[in-house]
Amino acid sequence: MAEAVWALGLMSGTSMDGIDAALLLTDGETVSAFGPGAETPLAPGALPAARAVHADWRAFRPARGAAAETLAAAEAEVAQAHAAAAAALIAAPGAAAPEIVGFHGQTVAHAPDEGWTWQIGDAAALARGLNRPVVHDFRAADMAAGGEGAPLAPLWHAALARRIGAEGPVAFLNLGGVGNVTWTDPARAPEDPGATVAFDTGPANAPIDDWMRRRAGLARDENGAAAAAGRVAEDRLARNSTADWLARRPPKSLDRNAFADVAAGMEGLSLEDGAATLTALAARCAAAAAEHFPRPATRWLLCGGGRRNPALAAMIAERVDAPVEATEAAGLDGDLMEAQAFAFLAVRSLRGLPLSLPGTTGCRAPTPGGRLARP
């Protein structure tokens, strides 16, 4: 049995509004202890080079001349911001010294249908800055093995299902810009065929956020207040562009902007009715995921920023035949789960264990991954 080690996981979402860092004591298969974590917010003007690459990524593939200089600056910015977040957590009272760091990097674009995904961040510089080995580039090996490169958290979710003593299949529903779900049966080894299934459900927070930003200058529908005050425009839902996606069998994964047209389709509605309709769409996409489960989940646990939206949670609960709760109801930290996932995956990478499975990404066989940067 492998010895558990302290690992530090780092994660930044596509919105670039902050960096999550979390410590975890794990052997890469089980969770021995949760350490402290922290969310480091990023100001809207932070990481200007990285934002430029994210906003116009096509101009940087391949990058030449001034574009290459901007890309190099972006790689350095991302590493520096993550180093600062990691160093602050390591220095926090009671924090254990991690032996390994899992660094996801900043996603610029994700195009699984074209066989590539792109995360930026100078892992070698991060390793030097922290004086610790850093596991990075988690997705490339999976894509080389025929997978979609996402989602990568399912094996982590499977470990959590066992940690909380789940007695039946659990659906972990992560509500970020895009929704993704992991169905896992804790009574079976997660690598067993059919024991762990995962995929992206469709648009979640992204269209709602885009709508609120464009119509009201707000970053999000705080606490689902606008949606709760509005009415769902059923005719707009009937015309949305997600039907083919929902019918498509897993594995399947999305870029954050894959359904950018959905929010635009709400024009002419009030702020509240548009928010209500987009929230209903996210809920219906999430609930439709159950059609692809091997058997019904006995419990749905919500993580990601969307779990704080009571309107969204209520709409999901109306459409699934099982309890729907935030992960905190199971004693888990929904804010830190993705950062914890990359701490967990870093240890798995060191041990040569699979990071992805045929049932989670479509790879041909359970596939190890990640690359190691030493200080």
N, C-alpha and C positions, 0 to 999 in steps of 0.2 A: 504493500500500500504506500503510495507516494506521500511525502511529507507536505503539509499545508504551509504555504508561504504568504507573507503579506504582499499584495500587489496593489498598484495604484492605476485606476482607469480614468481616462480623459475622453470627453465627448463634447463636440460642438455641433449643434444642429444647423440645418441649411439657412435658417433665418439669421445666423450670426449675431444673436442677441446675448450670448453668454457661453461660458465654458463650465461644464460640470466636471468635478473631480471627486473620486470616492476611493476609499481604502477597503480592501476585502482580504480576509484570511481564507485561502482556498487551496485545494490540491488540483483544481481544474475539473473536478467531478462532483464534489460536495462543497458546501459552505460551512466553514468552521466558525466564523464570526464576521459580523459587519463592523467595519471601522467607521470613523467620521467621514463626512463628505462636505462639499461646499459648492455653491453656485457663484461663479464670478461673472457679473453682468458686463456686457460690452456696450459702450456708448455707440449711438448710431453712426458716428464718424470714425469709429475705431477700425483698424485693419483696412485702410483705404485701398491698398494694392490688391488685397484678397477680395474685397468687394468689387473692384474693377474686373478682376478675372471672372468672378462669379456672374457678374451682370452681362458679360460679353465673352463667354468662354470659347466660342468658335474662333475668335480672333487669336487665341493662344494655342491652337492645335494645327500645326506646330507653331511654336513661338520663335520669332526671329527679331533681331534688332531691338527696338524700344519695347516690343511686346515681351521679349525674353528677359529684359531688365525688370519689367513690371512683375513678371511671373516669379523671378528670383526674389524680388522684394516681398511678394505675397507669401512665398514659402517661408521666408525668414520671419515675417510678421506672425504667421500662424504659430510657428515654433516658439517664438518669444512669448506670445500671449499664453500659450499652454504651459510653458515653463514657469511663468509667474503664478498661474493658478495652482500648479502642482507644488511649487515651493511654499506657497502660503499654507496649503493643507498639511504638508509634511512638518512645517514649523508649528502647527496648531498644538495646544496642550493636549496630551494624551494620545497623539497620533503615533502610530508605529512607523518605523522606517521601512519603506517598501523595498523588496529585493528586485522587483521588475515593474515596468510601467507599460501599460497598454494605451497606445496613441492612435485613435481612429483617424485623425486629420480632419480637414475641412472639406466637405463634399462640394465640388464645383458643378458636376453634372453626373447623371446616372443614365446610361443608355443600354440596358441589357439586351434589347432586340438587335443592337449592333455589336454586342459582345465586348463592351468596355464600360468602365466606371472610373471616375476621376476624383481623388482626394488629394489635397495639397497640404504641405507642412514638412519642414526639414527635420526628419527624425534624428539624423546624426547630430544636428545642432542641439536638439532637445536632450539627447543622451549626454552630450558634453555639458550642457547647462545644469542638468540634474545630477550628473556623475553617477548615472545608473543606466543599465541596459534598457532599451526601449523596443518593444514589439510594435510593428506598424505594418501597413500594406496588407490588411486583413482580407481583402476581397479578391485580389488578383488570382490566387491559386484556384479558388472556386470557379471563377469565370474560365480559366484555362481548362478546367475539368468539365466544362459544359454547363455550369451553373449561372444563375443570374447575378451573383455577387451580393444578394440580399434576399431576405433579412438574415442578419447574423446573430440575433439575440435568442433564437429558439432553444439552443442547448442550455443557455443560461436560464430561460424560463422553465425548462424541464427540471433543472436543479432546484429552482425555487419551489416548484410544485411539490417536490419531495421534502424540501426544507419545512414547508408549512403543514405537512402531513395531510395533503389532499387525499381524499378517499375515492375520487373519481376523476374523469377527465376535466381539465381546467383550460379555459380560453383566456390567454393574456392578450388584451386588446390595447395596443399602443396607439394613442390618438395624438399624433404629431401633425405636421403639414399634410402628410399622407397617413392613412391608417394602416397598421399591419397587425396581424393576429398570429398567435401560436396556439395550436391545440395540442395538448400533451397529456398522455396517460401515465401517471406516476407509478402505476403497478407494473410497468414494463421498462426495460432498459431503453433510454431515449434513442439509441442507434438502431433499435429493432425496426424493421419495415412497418410503417403504419403507426408507430408509437408517437411520433412527433411530426406534425404537419404545420407549415407556416407559409404565409403569403401576404401581399399587400391587399387591403380590402378596397381601396379607392380613395378619393379625396376625403380629407377630414378637416383639419383646421385651416388649410391653405386658402380655399375659396372664401371661407368666412372672414379670415384676416384680410384678404385682398379687398373684399367688399367693404369692410369697416374702414380700411385705410382710404379707399378711394372716395367713399361717400361721407365719411365723418372725420377723417384725419386721425383715426384711432388705430392702435396696434392690433386690437382684438375686440371681440365682444365680451367684455369683462363679466365674468360670472353668468354668461348667457342671458344678460338682462334684455338686450335688444330682441333676441329670438323669443324670449318668454313673453314679450309685449306684442309680438307680431303674429300674423296668420300665415300658414303654409299655403303657397300658391301651387295647388296640385297640377295645374296645367303646365307650369314651368318644369315641374319634376317629370312630367310625362315626356317632355321634349329634351331632357338632359342627355348627355353623351356617354353615360356610364354603362348602359345596358350590355353592350358587347363585352366590356371588361368584367362585369359581374358574372356573366355566363361562362367566361373563359376558365378552364380548369387550371388549378395551380400546377407547377410553380409559376408565380407571376410577381413582378415588382415594378415600381413606378418611380419616376422623377417627381420632385415636388411640384413642378409646373406642368405635369402631364395633362391636367384638366383645367388649364388656365382659362379656357373658354366658359367654364361653368358659371363663374361669378359674373362674367359679362352678360350671360343670359338672364340675369335678374334685373337688367335695366328697365326702368319704368315702375318698379315696385318701390314702396317706401323703405327706409332704412330698416325698420323692424321686420317688415314682411320678407325682405330679401334675406335678412339674417335667419329668420325662422325657416325659410325654404332651404337655404344652404345647410342649415343644421339638420333638417329632416333628411336631406340627401346623404349627409355623412352618416347619420344613424342607419338609414336603409342600406347603405353600402356595407356598414359593419355587420348588421344583422344578416344580410344575405350571405356572409361568409360561412354561416352555419351549414349551408347546403353542401359545402365541400369538406365538412368534418367527417371522419370515419364513423362517429356516433355522437349524439348530443353531448355538449359540455354540461357538467353539473354546476358550474360556477363560472361567471365572467368577471375577470379582474381588470379594471381600467388603469392604465398608466399613461404617461405623457401629459402634456399641458391640457389636453381636452378633458381629462378626468375632473378638472376644476369647473367645467361648464355644466351646471345642473340641468339645463335644458337639453343638452346633447345626451347626457347620461339617462335622463328620463325617457327620451325618445328611443334610445337603444333598449332600455328595459321593457318598453311597450311591445317590442318586436322579437324578443328572445324568451324562450321558455326555461329560464334559470335565473337565479339571483345575479344582479349586476351591481358590483361594488368597486370603489376605488381600492387600489392595492394596499392602502393603509389599513383597511379592514382586516387584512391578513397579516398585519404586522410588518409590511414591507414599505420601503420609501420610494414612492412613485417619482419623485424628482431625481433620484440618483440611480435609478435602475439601469439606464443606458451606460452611464459611466461605470457602474459595477460590472456590467456585462463585459466591457473591454478589459477590466482587470481580470475577470474570469477567463476570457479568451486568451489573454496574454500568457497565463499559466498553462492553458491547454496547448498553446503554440509551442511553448518551451518543451513540453512533454511529448510533442508530436501527435497529439490527439486530434481527431477531426474537429473542425470549426463549423462545418456545414454538412448537410445530409441530402440525399436525393429528394426526400419529402419536404425539405425546407427551401432549397434553392434550385433543385433540378439537376444538381451535379451528378455525374455518372456513378459515383460511389462516395461513401463518407470521406471527406477531404480535409486534411490538415492545411494549415496556411499561416500567413504572417511572415514577416522578415525581422531579423534582429539587428538593431543598431547598437553598437557598444560605445561606451564613453571614451 
